[in-house]
Amino acid sequence: MNLLDSMKVYVLAVEKGSLSAAATACRISATMAGNHLRTLEKRLGMQLLNRTTRRQHLTAFGEDYYTRCKEILRLVAETDVQAQNLQLAPAGKLRISAPVTFGTEALMPALAVYLERYPEVSVDVVLSDHVVDLVEEGFEAAIRIGQLPDSALIAKSLAPYRLMICASPAYLARRGTPEKPEDLSQHECLSFAPAALVHWRLTDHDGACRVPVSGRLQVNHGQALRVAALHGLGIVLQPAILLEADVREGHLVQLFPTHELPSRPMSVVYLSDRYRSPKLRSFVDFLVEHFC
């Protein structure tokens, strides 16, 4: 027999004064109510009620057990209500991973909207350019840039991750503005690459060209490259979300705006069995709404 059902019968028998009254309240037979009580007593190895043909009264242990059963049943009922409420509205802590630049420049501003929309949700964001293991590291979702390998994860596409080429007005005044992509090879180009020589690929109506570029400064951090460009150290190729505000404010000048630069696919990934969670579903839907 179900232990919680037996506890419920016992509590009702105590409160209503008889097993038959408890049976009526539970819509079961008096025999079944008696079976529930005997099952509890056998499980505990203790008598709960002293029963005669005319009345019943609690044993000392039965009185203590009654109090404990009431508390257990109350907690179970509260937990059921809480679970039902969670199915109706997003709530609880959501742990996600995102790339550093995207997370800093794009996700953080968007989270202001998300958290205002869902006041019962809290978000724990871990920014890392490394691919995290959702199961092993306890993440419910991750934003990833680039082609996704085959896996058991569910992925939803977001808008591609666009790039932009920029330089400061001071640099262009000092070194001149490149008029065509090939001119980039004569300039100081800031890069992630550890090697002295890399290539930038640009495409327009005449086709694609792959330009070798070099420079005396390489930095393995996008924000640091942006600051270097702002200080006139060279021409930078970085995500548009990192540079657009500086272009709008005149701190940087976009170069080759009519050319198409390589973009990278961006996705949000999550485990299929987690999508039933309202908080995760609300977050994934928000990302699709905000970044597509």
C-alpha positions as CSV (number, residue, x, y, z in Angstrom):
1,M,0.0,0.0,0.0
2,N,1.0,3.6,-0.6
3,L,2.6,5.0,2.6
4,L,1.2,8.5,2.2
5,D,-2.3,7.1,1.6
6,S,-2.0,5.1,4.8
7,M,-0.8,8.1,6.7
8,K,-3.8,10.1,5.4
9,V,-6.2,7.4,6.5
10,Y,-4.6,7.3,10.0
11,V,-4.7,11.1,10.4
12,L,-8.4,11.2,9.4
13,A,-9.2,8.3,11.7
14,V,-7.7,10.3,14.6
15,E,-9.4,13.5,13.7
16,K,-12.8,12.0,12.9
17,G,-12.8,9.6,15.8
18,S,-13.1,6.3,13.9
19,L,-11.8,4.2,11.0
20,S,-15.3,4.1,9.4
21,A,-15.5,7.9,9.3
22,A,-12.0,8.0,7.8
23,A,-13.0,5.4,5.2
24,T,-16.0,7.6,4.3
25,A,-13.8,10.7,3.9
26,C,-11.4,8.8,1.7
27,R,-14.1,7.1,-0.3
28,I,-12.8,3.6,0.5
29,S,-14.3,0.7,2.4
30,A,-14.0,0.3,6.2
31,T,-12.1,-2.9,5.5
32,M,-9.6,-1.1,3.4
33,A,-9.2,1.6,6.0
34,G,-8.4,-1.1,8.5
35,N,-5.8,-2.6,6.2
36,H,-4.1,0.8,5.9
37,L,-3.9,1.1,9.7
38,R,-2.6,-2.5,10.1
39,T,0.0,-1.8,7.3
40,L,1.3,1.2,9.2
41,E,1.5,-0.6,12.5
42,K,3.3,-3.6,10.9
43,R,5.8,-1.3,9.2
44,L,6.5,0.6,12.4
45,G,6.3,-2.4,14.8
46,M,4.2,-0.3,17.1
47,Q,0.6,0.0,17.9
48,L,-1.0,3.3,17.0
49,L,-4.6,3.0,18.2
50,N,-6.2,1.0,21.0
51,R,-9.5,0.0,19.5
52,T,-12.7,-1.5,21.1
53,T,-16.1,-2.1,19.5
54,R,-17.3,1.3,20.8
55,R,-14.3,3.6,20.9
56,Q,-10.6,4.2,20.1
57,H,-7.8,6.1,21.7
58,L,-4.2,6.9,20.7
59,T,-1.3,5.2,22.2
60,A,1.6,7.4,23.4
61,F,3.5,6.6,20.2
62,G,0.4,7.0,18.1
63,E,-0.1,10.5,19.3
64,D,3.5,11.5,18.4
65,Y,3.2,9.7,15.0
66,Y,-0.1,11.5,14.3
67,T,1.7,14.9,14.7
68,R,4.5,13.8,12.4
69,C,2.1,12.4,9.8
70,K,0.2,15.8,9.7
71,E,3.5,17.6,9.1
72,I,4.6,15.2,6.4
73,L,1.3,15.4,4.6
74,R,1.4,19.2,4.8
75,L,4.9,19.4,3.3
76,V,3.8,17.0,0.5
77,A,0.8,19.1,-0.3
78,E,2.8,22.3,-0.3
79,T,5.4,20.7,-2.6
80,D,2.7,19.6,-5.0
81,V,1.3,23.2,-5.1
82,Q,4.8,24.6,-5.7
83,A,5.4,22.1,-8.5
84,Q,2.1,23.1,-10.1
85,N,2.9,26.8,-9.9
86,L,6.3,26.2,-11.5
87,Q,4.5,24.6,-14.4
88,L,2.4,27.7,-14.8
89,A,5.0,30.5,-14.5
90,P,8.8,30.6,-14.9
91,A,10.5,30.6,-11.5
92,G,13.7,29.5,-9.9
93,K,17.5,29.8,-10.7
94,L,18.6,29.4,-14.3
95,R,22.3,28.6,-14.9
96,I,23.6,29.4,-18.4
97,S,26.9,29.8,-20.2
98,A,27.8,32.3,-23.0
99,P,30.9,33.5,-24.9
100,V,32.7,36.4,-23.2
101,T,32.1,39.1,-25.8
102,F,28.6,38.2,-26.7
103,G,27.7,37.8,-23.0
104,T,29.2,41.1,-22.0
105,E,28.0,43.3,-24.9
106,A,24.7,41.7,-26.0
107,L,23.3,39.3,-23.4
108,M,23.8,41.5,-20.3
109,P,21.6,44.4,-21.8
110,A,19.0,41.8,-22.9
111,L,18.8,40.2,-19.5
112,A,17.5,43.5,-18.1
113,V,14.4,43.0,-20.2
114,Y,14.2,39.3,-19.4
115,L,14.5,39.7,-15.7
116,E,11.9,42.4,-15.6
117,R,9.5,40.2,-17.6
118,Y,10.0,37.2,-15.3
119,P,10.5,38.5,-11.8
120,E,10.5,35.0,-10.2
121,V,13.5,33.9,-12.2
122,S,17.2,34.4,-11.2
123,V,20.0,33.9,-13.7
124,D,23.5,32.6,-13.0
125,V,25.6,33.5,-16.1
126,V,29.1,32.0,-16.6
127,L,31.0,33.8,-19.4
128,S,33.6,31.6,-21.1
129,D,34.9,31.0,-24.6
130,H,35.4,27.3,-23.8
131,V,32.7,24.8,-24.7
132,V,31.1,23.7,-21.4
133,D,29.5,20.3,-20.7
134,L,25.9,21.0,-19.7
135,V,25.4,17.8,-17.8
136,E,28.8,17.7,-16.0
137,E,29.0,21.4,-15.1
138,G,25.3,21.8,-14.3
139,F,24.2,24.3,-17.0
140,E,20.6,24.4,-18.3
141,A,21.5,26.2,-21.6
142,A,24.6,27.5,-23.4
143,I,25.0,30.0,-26.2
144,R,27.5,28.8,-28.8
145,I,29.1,30.5,-31.8
146,G,30.3,28.5,-34.7
147,Q,29.3,25.2,-36.3
148,L,27.9,22.7,-33.8
149,P,29.1,19.1,-33.7
150,D,26.6,16.3,-33.7
151,S,25.3,15.7,-30.2
152,A,22.2,14.9,-28.2
153,L,21.7,18.6,-27.4
154,I,18.8,20.5,-28.9
155,A,19.8,23.6,-30.7
156,K,17.9,26.7,-31.8
157,S,19.5,29.1,-34.3
158,L,20.0,32.8,-33.4
159,A,21.1,35.6,-35.8
160,P,24.6,35.0,-37.2
161,Y,27.5,36.6,-35.4
162,R,28.6,39.5,-37.7
163,L,32.1,41.0,-37.9
164,M,33.2,44.6,-38.5
165,I,36.5,46.3,-39.5
166,C,37.2,49.6,-37.8
167,A,39.9,52.0,-36.9
168,S,40.1,55.2,-34.9
169,P,40.0,58.7,-36.6
170,A,43.5,59.3,-35.2
171,Y,44.9,56.2,-36.8
172,L,43.4,57.0,-40.1
173,A,44.6,60.6,-40.0
174,R,48.1,59.3,-39.3
175,R,48.3,56.3,-41.7
176,G,45.6,57.1,-44.2
177,T,42.3,55.3,-45.0
178,P,42.5,52.0,-47.0
179,E,40.5,52.4,-50.1
180,K,40.4,48.8,-51.2
181,P,40.8,45.5,-49.2
182,E,44.3,44.9,-50.6
183,D,45.4,48.1,-48.9
184,L,45.0,46.4,-45.5
185,S,48.3,44.6,-46.1
186,Q,50.1,48.0,-45.7
187,H,48.5,48.8,-42.3
188,E,48.9,47.8,-38.7
189,C,46.1,45.2,-38.2
190,L,45.2,44.0,-34.7
191,S,44.6,40.3,-34.4
192,F,43.8,37.4,-32.1
193,A,46.3,35.3,-34.0
194,P,49.6,34.4,-32.3
195,A,51.3,34.3,-35.6
196,A,52.6,37.4,-37.4
197,L,50.6,36.7,-40.5
198,V,46.8,36.1,-40.9
199,H,44.2,36.6,-43.6
200,W,41.0,38.6,-43.6
201,R,38.3,37.7,-46.1
202,L,36.0,40.3,-47.7
203,T,33.3,39.9,-50.3
204,D,31.6,42.4,-52.6
205,H,29.8,42.4,-56.0
206,D,33.2,41.7,-57.6
207,G,33.7,38.6,-55.6
208,A,35.7,37.5,-52.5
209,C,39.3,38.5,-51.7
210,R,41.6,37.1,-49.0
211,V,44.0,39.7,-47.8
212,P,47.1,38.9,-45.8
213,V,47.4,41.3,-42.9
214,S,49.9,41.7,-40.1
215,G,50.7,43.9,-37.2
216,R,53.0,44.3,-34.2
217,L,50.2,43.7,-31.7
218,Q,48.2,40.5,-31.1
219,V,45.9,40.1,-28.1
220,N,43.8,37.1,-27.1
221,H,40.9,39.2,-25.9
222,G,38.3,41.1,-27.9
223,Q,37.7,43.9,-25.5
224,A,41.4,44.5,-25.3
225,L,41.6,44.7,-29.1
226,R,38.8,47.2,-29.1
227,V,40.6,49.4,-26.6
228,A,43.8,49.1,-28.7
229,A,41.9,50.3,-31.8
230,L,40.4,53.2,-29.8
231,H,43.9,54.3,-28.9
232,G,45.0,54.3,-32.5
233,L,47.2,51.2,-32.4
234,G,45.8,49.8,-35.6
235,I,42.8,48.4,-37.6
236,V,40.6,45.9,-35.8
237,L,38.4,43.0,-37.1
238,Q,35.9,42.1,-34.3
239,P,32.2,41.3,-33.7
240,A,29.9,44.1,-34.6
241,I,28.2,44.0,-31.2
242,L,31.6,45.0,-29.7
243,L,32.3,48.0,-32.1
244,E,28.9,49.4,-33.2
245,A,28.5,51.8,-30.3
246,D,31.9,53.2,-30.9
247,V,31.1,53.7,-34.5
248,R,27.8,55.5,-33.7
249,E,29.6,57.8,-31.2
250,G,32.4,58.6,-33.7
251,H,35.2,57.0,-31.7
252,L,35.8,54.4,-34.4
253,V,35.2,54.5,-38.2
254,Q,33.8,51.5,-40.0
255,L,35.9,50.4,-43.0
256,F,34.5,48.7,-46.1
257,P,30.9,48.9,-45.0
258,T,29.6,47.7,-48.4
259,H,31.7,44.5,-48.2
260,E,30.5,41.3,-46.6
261,L,32.6,39.9,-43.9
262,P,32.6,36.3,-42.7
263,S,29.8,35.6,-40.1
264,R,29.5,32.7,-37.8
265,P,26.3,30.8,-36.9
266,M,25.1,31.3,-33.3
267,S,22.8,28.9,-31.4
268,V,21.4,28.3,-28.0
269,V,21.7,24.6,-26.9
270,Y,20.0,22.7,-24.1
271,L,19.1,19.2,-23.1
272,S,15.8,17.9,-24.5
273,D,14.4,16.7,-21.2
274,R,15.0,20.2,-19.6
275,Y,12.8,22.1,-22.1
276,R,9.6,21.2,-20.1
277,S,10.9,23.6,-17.4
278,P,9.0,26.9,-17.8
279,K,12.1,29.0,-16.8
280,L,14.2,27.3,-19.5
281,R,11.5,27.5,-22.1
282,S,10.9,31.2,-21.3
283,F,14.7,31.9,-21.7
284,V,15.1,30.1,-25.0
285,D,12.0,31.7,-26.4
286,F,13.3,35.1,-25.3
287,L,16.7,34.6,-27.0
288,V,15.0,33.6,-30.2
289,E,12.7,36.7,-30.0
290,H,15.6,39.0,-29.1
291,F,18.4,37.8,-31.2
292,C,16.8,36.6,-34.5
